[in-house]
Amino acid sequence: MEFKHQELTEKVIKAFHVVYNTLGYGFLEKVYENAFVHELGKMQLDVKQQERVDVRYDGILCGCCRGESCSRGIEIEQAVD
């Protein structure tokens, strides 16, 4: 069965495992974020950190937040539930 963004999802999960297995636990979130973005870059993914995301509701701008990491316009870790 083929899923939407399956290839990208597999790369993201692989990058997570590489970073976690290398660094282990106990560091600040920013350390993992920087290592994760580096690992995704090694996989030829164009990744942006802390990108501003406008939040819209019913056609109006309600505010903005910072997304953790984005690739190909797909937000990897949502800043807003």
ROSE-4610 file (N, C-alpha, C; in Angstrom, 1 decimal, always signed):
// ROSE-4610
residu = [M/M/M/E/E/E/F/F/F/K/K/K/H/H/H/Q/Q/Q/E/E/E/L/L/L/T/T/T/E/E/E/K/K/K/V/V/V/I/I/I/K/K/K/A/A/A/F/F/F/H/H/H/V/V/V/V/V/V/Y/Y/Y/N/N/N/T/T/T/L/L/L/G/G/G/Y/Y/Y/G/G/G/F/F/F/L/L/L/E/E/E/K/K/K/V/V/V/Y/Y/Y/E/E/E/N/N/N/A/A/A/F/F/F/V/V/V/H/H/H/E/E/E/L/L/L/G/G/G/K/K/K/M/M/M/Q/Q/Q/L/L/L/D/D/D/V/V/V/K/K/K/Q/Q/Q/Q/Q/Q/E/E/E/R/R/R/V/V/V/D/D/D/V/V/V/R/R/R/Y/Y/Y/D/D/D/G/G/G/I/I/I/L/L/L/C/C/C/G/G/G/C/C/C/C/C/C/R/R/R/G/G/G/E/E/E/S/S/S/C/C/C/S/S/S/R/R/R/G/G/G/I/I/I/E/E/E/I/I/I/E/E/E/Q/Q/Q/A/A/A/V/V/V/D/D/D]
num = [1/1/1/2/2/2/3/3/3/4/4/4/5/5/5/6/6/6/7/7/7/8/8/8/9/9/9/10/10/10/11/11/11/12/12/12/13/13/13/14/14/14/15/15/15/16/16/16/17/17/17/18/18/18/19/19/19/20/20/20/21/21/21/22/22/22/23/23/23/24/24/24/25/25/25/26/26/26/27/27/27/28/28/28/29/29/29/30/30/30/31/31/31/32/32/32/33/33/33/34/34/34/35/35/35/36/36/36/37/37/37/38/38/38/39/39/39/40/40/40/41/41/41/42/42/42/43/43/43/44/44/44/45/45/45/46/46/46/47/47/47/48/48/48/49/49/49/50/50/50/51/51/51/52/52/52/53/53/53/54/54/54/55/55/55/56/56/56/57/57/57/58/58/58/59/59/59/60/60/60/61/61/61/62/62/62/63/63/63/64/64/64/65/65/65/66/66/66/67/67/67/68/68/68/69/69/69/70/70/70/71/71/71/72/72/72/73/73/73/74/74/74/75/75/75/76/76/76/77/77/77/78/78/78/79/79/79/80/80/80/81/81/81]
x = [+0.8/+0.0/+0.9/+0.6/+1.3/+0.6/+1.4/+0.8/+1.3/+0.6/+1.0/+2.2/+3.2/+4.5/+5.3/+5.1/+5.7/+7.2/+7.8/+9.3/+9.8/+9.2/+9.6/+9.5/+8.4/+8.1/+9.2/+9.6/+10.6/+12.0/+12.3/+13.5/+13.5/+12.4/+12.3/+12.4/+11.8/+11.9/+13.3/+14.0/+15.4/+16.3/+16.1/+16.9/+16.7/+15.5/+15.2/+16.0/+15.9/+16.6/+18.1/+18.7/+20.1/+20.5/+19.8/+20.1/+19.9/+18.8/+18.5/+19.6/+19.8/+20.8/+22.2/+22.5/+23.9/+24.0/+23.0/+23.1/+22.5/+21.6/+20.9/+19.9/+19.7/+18.7/+19.5/+18.8/+19.3/+19.7/+19.7/+20.1/+18.9/+19.2/+18.1/+17.5/+16.3/+15.6/+16.3/+16.9/+17.6/+18.8/+19.5/+20.5/+20.0/+18.9/+18.3/+17.7/+17.2/+16.6/+17.8/+18.9/+20.0/+20.6/+20.7/+21.2/+20.3/+19.0/+17.9/+18.0/+18.0/+18.1/+19.3/+20.5/+21.7/+21.6/+21.0/+20.8/+19.9/+18.8/+17.9/+18.6/+19.5/+20.2/+21.2/+21.7/+22.6/+21.8/+20.5/+19.6/+19.0/+19.6/+19.3/+17.9/+17.4/+16.1/+16.4/+15.7/+15.8/+14.9/+15.6/+14.8/+15.1/+14.0/+14.1/+13.7/+14.4/+14.1/+13.4/+12.5/+11.8/+11.1/+10.5/+9.9/+8.5/+8.3/+7.0/+5.9/+4.8/+3.6/+2.4/+1.7/+0.5/-0.6/-1.4/-2.6/-3.8/-4.6/-5.8/-7.0/-8.1/-9.4/-10.5/-11.3/-12.4/-12.0/-10.8/-10.3/-9.6/-9.4/-8.7/-7.5/-6.5/-5.3/-5.5/-5.3/-5.6/-4.3/-3.2/-1.9/-0.8/+0.3/+1.4/+2.1/+2.9/+3.7/+4.9/+5.8/+7.0/+6.9/+7.0/+7.0/+8.4/+8.5/+9.8/+10.7/+10.3/+11.1/+10.1/+10.5/+9.7/+10.5/+9.9/+10.6/+9.6/+9.9/+9.0/+7.7/+7.6/+6.4/+5.5/+6.0/+5.2/+5.8/+4.9/+5.4/+5.6/+6.8/+7.1/+6.6/+6.8/+6.3/+5.4/+4.2/+3.2/+3.4/+3.3/+3.4/+2.0/+1.0/-0.4/-1.2/-1.8/-2.7/-3.9]
y = [-1.2/+0.0/+1.2/+2.2/+3.4/+4.5/+5.3/+6.4/+7.7/+8.8/+10.1/+10.5/+11.0/+11.4/+10.2/+9.0/+7.9/+8.0/+8.4/+8.4/+9.5/+10.6/+11.7/+11.2/+10.5/+10.0/+9.0/+8.1/+7.1/+7.8/+8.9/+9.6/+10.3/+10.9/+11.6/+10.6/+9.5/+8.5/+7.9/+7.7/+7.2/+8.3/+9.5/+10.6/+10.7/+10.5/+10.5/+9.4/+8.2/+7.1/+7.3/+7.8/+8.0/+9.0/+10.1/+11.1/+10.6/+9.9/+9.4/+8.3/+7.4/+6.3/+6.9/+8.0/+8.6/+9.4/+10.3/+11.2/+10.6/+9.7/+9.2/+10.3/+10.2/+11.1/+12.1/+13.2/+14.0/+15.4/+15.7/+17.0/+17.9/+19.2/+20.2/+19.9/+20.3/+20.1/+20.7/+21.9/+22.5/+21.7/+20.9/+20.1/+19.0/+18.4/+17.4/+18.0/+19.2/+19.9/+20.1/+20.7/+21.0/+19.7/+18.7/+17.4/+16.8/+16.9/+16.3/+17.1/+18.4/+19.2/+18.8/+18.7/+18.3/+16.9/+16.0/+14.6/+14.7/+15.4/+15.6/+16.2/+17.2/+17.8/+16.8/+15.9/+14.8/+13.9/+13.9/+13.1/+13.9/+15.0/+15.9/+16.5/+16.7/+17.4/+18.8/+19.7/+21.1/+21.4/+21.7/+21.9/+23.3/+23.9/+25.2/+25.0/+25.7/+25.7/+26.9/+26.7/+27.8/+28.8/+28.2/+29.0/+29.6/+30.8/+31.5/+30.8/+30.5/+29.9/+30.8/+31.3/+32.1/+31.2/+31.5/+30.7/+31.5/+30.8/+31.5/+30.7/+31.4/+30.8/+31.6/+30.8/+31.4/+32.6/+32.4/+33.4/+34.6/+34.7/+35.8/+35.3/+36.2/+35.9/+36.1/+35.0/+35.0/+35.1/+34.8/+34.9/+34.2/+34.0/+33.2/+32.5/+31.5/+30.7/+30.2/+29.5/+29.0/+27.5/+27.0/+25.6/+25.1/+23.8/+23.3/+23.1/+22.3/+22.0/+21.7/+22.3/+22.1/+21.6/+20.8/+20.3/+20.2/+20.8/+20.8/+21.4/+22.3/+22.9/+22.1/+21.0/+20.1/+20.3/+20.7/+20.8/+19.5/+19.3/+18.0/+17.9/+18.9/+18.9/+20.1/+19.9/+20.9/+21.8/+23.1/+24.0/+24.2/+24.0/+24.2/+22.9/+22.4/+21.2/+21.5]
z = [+0.0/+0.0/+0.0/-0.8/-0.9/-0.2/+0.6/+1.4/+0.9/+1.1/+0.8/+1.5/+0.8/+1.4/+2.0/+1.5/+2.1/+2.1/+1.0/+0.9/+1.8/+1.9/+2.9/+4.3/+4.6/+6.0/+6.4/+5.4/+5.7/+6.0/+5.3/+5.5/+6.9/+7.2/+8.5/+9.7/+9.6/+10.6/+10.7/+9.6/+9.6/+10.3/+9.9/+10.5/+12.0/+12.4/+13.9/+14.6/+14.0/+14.6/+14.7/+13.6/+13.6/+14.7/+14.8/+15.8/+17.2/+17.4/+18.8/+19.2/+18.2/+18.6/+18.7/+18.1/+18.3/+19.5/+19.8/+20.9/+22.2/+22.1/+23.3/+23.9/+25.1/+25.7/+26.7/+27.1/+28.1/+27.6/+26.3/+25.9/+25.7/+25.6/+25.4/+24.0/+23.8/+22.5/+21.4/+21.5/+20.4/+19.9/+20.8/+20.3/+19.3/+19.7/+18.8/+17.5/+17.7/+16.5/+15.5/+16.0/+15.1/+14.4/+15.2/+14.7/+13.7/+14.0/+13.1/+11.7/+11.8/+10.5/+9.8/+10.5/+9.8/+9.1/+9.8/+9.2/+8.0/+8.1/+6.9/+5.8/+6.0/+5.0/+4.3/+5.1/+4.5/+3.5/+3.8/+2.9/+1.7/+1.5/+0.4/+0.5/+1.7/+2.0/+2.3/+1.7/+2.0/+3.2/+4.3/+5.6/+6.1/+6.6/+7.3/+8.8/+9.6/+11.1/+11.5/+12.5/+13.1/+12.1/+11.1/+10.0/+10.6/+10.3/+10.7/+10.0/+10.7/+10.1/+10.5/+9.5/+9.8/+10.1/+11.1/+11.5/+11.0/+10.2/+9.6/+10.1/+10.3/+10.7/+9.9/+9.2/+8.5/+7.6/+7.0/+6.0/+6.6/+8.0/+8.6/+9.3/+9.4/+10.1/+11.6/+12.3/+13.7/+14.5/+13.9/+14.6/+13.9/+14.5/+13.9/+15.0/+14.5/+15.5/+14.7/+15.3/+14.7/+14.5/+13.3/+13.1/+13.4/+13.9/+14.3/+13.0/+12.1/+10.9/+9.8/+8.6/+7.4/+6.3/+5.4/+4.2/+3.1/+1.9/+0.8/+1.1/+2.0/+2.3/+3.2/+3.7/+4.6/+6.0/+6.9/+8.2/+8.9/+9.4/+10.0/+11.4/+12.2/+13.6/+13.7/+14.0/+14.0/+15.3/+15.1/+16.2/+16.8/+16.1/+16.5/+16.4/+17.4/+17.3/+16.5]
